[in-house]
């Protein structure tokens, strides 16, 4: 009788561990699928655009709301906005390996 109870407890524990492992595997697979189409965007990707903007003289406006006398809202930007630059990059892993990352189009 005690042996049966111990066997039932051991079987229940085995089933719990197996179920937890299946859940962990399913979550890892879902994460892998989500990350498969993931694009990396690093800070500094538009550094040239930002540097150009910093070189332009800045106009100061009063803190009050609404346009001031003689000020008009710009009708269109001087240059159209550009999207993210995408280019292959290389990263150095902790173990010294070099990892090459390429955009999906490269």
Phi, psi and omega in degrees: 000312178294325179294320179297317180297317178296321179294319178296318178296317179296319179295317179298317179295320177298317180296321178297316180296317179295319179295319179296320179295319178296319179296316180297319178295318180295319179295320179295320178294319178296318178295320179297318179295320179295321184279349184299319181261020185281133176260139176268131176235117183259148175298137181098000181295332179248035184300322180295320178295319180293319178298319177299318181295322180291334180285338181285143178293144181264142173259138179261141177241154175292155183286349182289156181281152176088160181289145178275167177297131179087354179258139176230145178291138180295140181284325180205153178295152181299320178233143177294150179290143179257157178274183178296140174280136179238122180211151177297144177226162177238136177241148177259121179282166181300327181275007176095354179288148176259126182250123179263126177246128181237144174299161185296339180276343185277000000 
